[in-house]
């Protein structure tokens, strides 16, 4: 049903009167206006009266004292008529609630309507200023004017009371689960923070896919990408979001933040979660909402959304973009770290002349977790988390410096020192057979046999290997080169000789 219905007027259920048509447009007699209003209400037995506007009537009264007297007398008459009355008043910005500083005193309730600029758009706001004789919440409420009239979006209120469990659910990444000692707690909220291109959305998708595989209803609320783009991107990693959506397991809600009020977004998410029994949710990303609304509105939105999802037992991943590409001194500009249970940090670091991806867990509420900094790769199968960064410092600043070497790295450096550029290749082939002292010394002897390495250098090579492996040095007796059949050498030659001289 539309807000405007002409039948109401034609059936005389609504009577519209222009007082100017009756008493002229130049000057109005306050006493006659009051008598006229009283008479009309009594004759029609009206239950509701609207005077639009009180300021328009007052403008026609020359004397300010007469205006104040008129408003007071109007208040006395309305109190005796027994009908509910609305007075409208145009208030300039510099005025608080009324033009003549009388209207608010005769009114039982005051509602102030404004237009405020949020981002690039003007938004309508309602404030409850006064309600006489009863409790009310003095807060801002946003509203829209539509064909159905005025639609007000009430604030979603979430009490600080929700259950918790020790049950854990998988993040969809086996190594990440191990780093978190078994996954995240069911019903917890996790913040994935990182600069652009670090794989925040991809990690969130892995989390959703894990839930879908287990038959859990999931919600993906995107504020940056369209449904079609999400489906395409997921398909590139082998995940069929479109199939799960058709089956009713996955709900993709893709809306720009500025298209709706924060309360509208909250209302939409609330309806989806409750109607579909959502168990996993991704909100991607909070930073796009932060950039679309004032800080106080955003923080209120984030806290209440987080509280509602936890109250419903929904396991949630939020994503947010950090302000700096490399390094950085703070997690986010919106101070979100205190409202979430877990924080996973994805960052770029400079290592050995190139950018690498590094993951670390900053926080897991209620559980121990790995403190390691681990390299990870973005692959066609999703995010693959690799080894920890031992022997490096400055990783958190974004520029790393190697401060120690592992035993393997030290041995490899000796191969590079004594053999040259092919040392790393030779080392990697040897590593496949096993980095034992016996294998390494046999290789060194073979180098001597082939004339690639002098005896004195071979002895020094062996001595360095013993030091690295913490093996007490033996008397470095010269070992006779192993004898082999000439015909065998002619057929194939030694492994190292072929490896070094073929240019592999």
N, C-alpha and C positions, 0 to 999 in steps of 0.2 A: 504493500500500500504506500502511495506517495504521501509526502508530508502535506501537500496542499490538496484539499478536497473541496471543490466548489459546492457540492451537494450540502455541505454543512451550512453554508451561507444561505442557499436557496430554501432550505428547510427551517430557516430562522433559529437554528440552534446556536448560531454565532451572529452577534450583531456588531457591525463596525460603524463607528460614528467619527466623523471629522469635526471637531469642535469649532474649527475655523469657519466651516460652512454655516454654522449656526450663529456665532457671535462676531463674525468678521475677522479679518486678518490683521487689522492695524492695532487695536488695543483690546485687551480682554479684561472683563470685570471679574476679579477673583471670586467674589461672593456668588455671582451668577453661575460660574463654572462649578463651584462646589455644590450648589443646589441642583444643578443639572445632573451631575454624576450621581448624587444621592437618589434623585428621582428615577433615573434610568435603571439603577440596580434594583430598586424596590419594585418597579413596574414589571421588569423582566424576570424577577426572582433569580437573578444571576448568582451563580456559585463561584464564578471566577471572573476577575476583572483585570485588565491590563491597560495601564496608562502609558502611552508611548508617544512622546517622552515627557517627563516632568520638566526637563530643561527647556524644551520647546515652548511649553506653556509659560514658564518663568521669563523667557526672553521677551514676551509680550507685555510683561508687567514692568513698568518703568522704575518703581521704587524698590530698592533692595530690602528695606524693612518690610514692605508689603509682600515681597516674595517669601521671606522667611515666615511671616505670619500665615500666608496662604498654605505653605507646606505643613506647618503645624496643625492648622485647621483641617487640612486634608487627612492627616494622620488620625485625628480624633474621629472624623466621620467614618473612615474605613474601619476603625476598631469596632464601631457599632453596627455596621452593615451585615456582618456575618459571612462575608464572602472572602475568598483568598485572593489577594491582590499582588500584582507584580508592577513595579514602577521601573521604567528604564531611564537611564541618565547618561548623557555623553560627558565623559570626564577627560579633560586634557591631561597629558602625561604628567605635568607638574603638580596636578591635584592628586590627593591620595585616593579618596573614595567618593567625593561629591563636589559639586561646583559651589554650592551655597552653605556647605558645612552644617546642614540641617537634616538632609535626607537620611543620613545614616542613623540619626537619633530616633526617627519615627519608625524605622524599619526593624522588623524582627530578624531578618536575615539579609546578608549582603553577599552577593556574588560579583566578582570582578572579572571581566572578560578582556583579554589583551591579545595582541599579535606580537610575537617576538621572533627575531631572526635567528634561525639555527642553520648554520652552514650558509647555503645560498638561497634558502627558502624562508618565507614567513609562516610560522606555525601558530595555531590558535591555542590559547591557554586559559583555563578557568581557575580562579582562586576562591576558596570559601573564606570570607573575612569574618563573618559573624553569624551565629545562629542563637537566638535568644532562648534561654530556658532548657537547652539540651546540649549534650556532648557532640562534638564534631571534630574532624581532622583538618587542621589548617595546612593544606598541601596543594601543590600545583597539579592540575589535571589537564591533560591535553584532549582536544576534541576536534571533530570534523563536522562541517555542514554538508549534508548529502541530500538526495531526493527523499530520504526517509526522515529528514530533520537533523537534529544535533545528535551525534554519536560521541559519547564520552568514554574514554578508556581508563577504567579504574586501575589503581596500582595493585600489582600482584604482591600480596603480603605473605611472607614466608617466615614462620616462627623458627627460632633456633632450637629445633627439636627434631632430630632424625636418627634412625637406627644406624648401627654400624655392624660389620661382620668381619671375621678373620678369613673368609673365603677369598681366594685370589682368582683372577681371570687373566688369560694370556693377552699380551699386547699385540700378538700376531708376529712378533719377532723373537725367535728363540734366544738369541744372545742377550737382547734387552731384558727378557724375562729372567735370565740368570743374573744379570746385573742388579735386578730389583728383587732378587731372592725369591723368585717364583711368580712374578707378574705383579699386577696392581690389585689392590683390594677392590672387591666388588662394591659399586656405589661410590667410589672415590672420584675425584676430579684431578686431571693431569694437564699441566700446561707445557706445551711444546714451544719453546722460544728459539728464534734464530733469524738471521738476516735472510734476505731474498735468495732463493735458489738453493737453500741448504736441505730441502726435502721435508719440510714440516707437513705439507699436505700429503705427501707420499706416506709418511709414517702414520698419519691419521687414517689414511685409506687402509693400510695394513691392519690397523686396529679394527676398523669396521668390517673388513673382509673376514677376519677371524670370527667375529660374531655371526656374520651371515652364514658361514660354513657350519656353525653350531646351531643354526636355526633360530637365532635371537633376532627379534624385531629391532631395526636400527634406524636412526635418524641422522642424516648428514645435512646440517644447516650451513649453507655457503652464503657468504656476504660479498664474494668477489668473483666467483665463476658461475657460468650458466650451467643448467642441468646437462645440456648437450655436451659441453666441454668436459664436465666431470666424467660423463659416461665414456667419452672418447679417450680421455687420459687414463682412466682405469683399464680400459680395454687394452691399451698399450702395454700394460703389465700383466695381462692375462686374467683380469677380473671383469666379469660380466655384470655390471651394475644394472643394466637395463633388464636383464632376466630377473634379478632379485626384486627390482621395483615392480615388475609385472606380477610377480608371485606375492607381493604385498609385504615382503620382509623388509624392504628398504624404502624409506621416504626421503626424497631429495627436495629440500626447501631452499630455493635460490632466489634471494631478494637483495637488492642494494639497500644498505642501511638507511639512506636518506628517503627511501620510498615510504617508510612508515615511522611512526613514533616508536620510541623504545618500548612503551607499554603494548603497542600492537604486536611487535616482534615477540614479546614475552607471552602475550595471549595466544598467538599462533602456535608457538612451541609448546605451551601448556596443553592446548587442545590436542596436538598430535601425540604428545607423550601419553596423555591419559586415555585417548581413544584407541591407540594402537599398542599400548603396553610396551613402550620402547624400553629396551634394556641397555643399549649402547647409543651414545650420541657424540657427534663431532660438531663443534662450532668453529668455523674457519672463515674469517679470523676475527679475534677480538680487536685487533689493531685497526681494522677497517671501520668498526663501530666507533672506536675511540676517536678516529679522525673525522667522524661525521656529527658528533654531538659534544656539547660542553662537558668538561671533565666530571662535574658533579653528577650529571645525568648518566654518563657512561658508568661511573663507579657504582651508582645505585642499580643500574641495569645488570652489571656483571655480578654483583653480590647476590641479588635476588634470583637471577638465573642459576647461579651456582647452588644456592640454597634450595631452590625448587627441585633441581635435578637430583641432588643428594637426598632430599626428602622422599623422592619417588624411587630411590634405589638405583638410579641410572648411572652406569659407569661412563664417564665423560672425558673426552680429549678436547681441550681448547688449544688453538694455535694463536701465536702472536709474533709480530715482526719486531726484531730489535733494531735500534736506531743506527748502529754502526755496522759496516760490512765486516771488518776485522777487529777483534778485540772488543772494547767497550767497557764502561765502568758501571753500568746499571742494566738490570734485566729488561725492564720496560719503562716507558714514560708514565704509566698509569698505576704503578705500585700494586701489581696483581699478585705478587709472590705470597702474600699472607692469606689470601682467600682460597688458594688451591692446596690440594694434599701433596701432589708430586710435581716436580719440575724437571723436565728433560731439556738440556741445552744443546743446540746444534750450532756449530760455528765453523768459520773458515780460519785456517792458520797457514802461515807461510812456512814451508818445510823444504829445505834443500833446493831453494829457488823456484818452487811451484806452490800453488794453492792446494791444500788438502782439506778434507772434511773431518771434523773431530766431534765426537759425542761425549757428553758426561752428564751424570745425574746429580743435580744440585740438592734435591730434597725428596724424601719419601716419608710422609707422616706416619708414625706408628710402626716403623720397620727399619732395620738396617739395610744398607744398599752399598753397591760397589762405588768406590771413590775414584776409580780408574778413569783416565782420559783415553778414549779408544778412537782409532781411525775407522771410518766407514766409507763405503762406496755406494753410489746410486746406480743400480743395475736394472736389467730388464725384468728381474724378479722382485724388485723392491729394494729396500735398504739392507745391505749386508754389513754387519758390524765386524771389524777385524781386530787386530792385536792392540794391546795397550801401548801407550807411548812411554816406555821406560827409557831413561837416559836422556830426556829432553827437559828443558826448562823454558819458561816464557810462553807456554802454550796458551794460557788464558789471556795474554796480551795480544795474541795473534801472530807474533813473530817468535819462532822457536829457535833454541840454541842447543846443540847436542852437548851434553855434559859428561856422558860416560858411554862405554860400548859394552855390548854383551860379549860373551866368549866367542860366539860365532862371528860377530863383527870384527873382533880382534884377529881371529885366525884369517878371515877373508882379507884383512888389511895386509897381513904378512904375504899372502899369495900375490897381492897387487904390488907389494914392495919388491919381491924377488923375481917375479915373472914379468911384470909390466901390465899393460892394458888388458891382456887376456886373463889376468889373474882371477877376476871375478867369475868368468865363464868356467875356468878350470875348477874353481872352488865349488860352484853350483853342481858340476858333474860329480865331484867327489862327495858332496853332501848327500847325494842320492844313495851312495854306497855306505855312508856312515862316517861321521867325523871322529873316528877313533885314532889314537896315537899311531897304531900299527899301520892303518890305511894311509895316514898323512905321510909317515916316514917312507913307506913304499913308494908313494908318488914322488917324494923328494929324491929318492934313490934313482927312480926312473929318469928324472930330469938330469941327473948326473950322467947316467949311462948314455943318454942321447946327446950329451954335450951342451945341453941347454943351460946347465947350472954348474959352476965351479965347485970343487970339493969344499973350499973354505967357506963359500957362501952357503952351501948345503948344511954345514955344521952349525953355522950361525942361525939358519932357518929353523933347524931342529931345536936348538937351544931356546929360541924365542917361543916355539910351540910348547915346549915343556913349561916355560914360565907362565904362559897364558893358561895352560891346563892345570897349573899348580902341581906338576909332577917333578920330583927331585931330579936334578940333572945327573945323568950317568956319565961315565968317561966316554967322551964322544969318539969312540973308536971308529976308524974309517971302515966302512962296510964295503966289501968287494962288490963291484957291480955284478948284478945277476947275469949269468951267462944264458944266452938263448941261441937257438939254432939260426944260422945265417939265413937259411932258406925261409924260415918263419918271418924274419925281419923283412926279407925282400918281398914276401907275400903281402904283409899287412902293415909292418912297422908298429911302433908302440902307440898306445892310445893317446898319450900326451903329445907326442910329436905330430900326429895327424891333427889333433885338436887345435894345437897352437899355430901350425903352419897352413892350415886350410882356410884360415880367416873367418871361422865361426864366431 
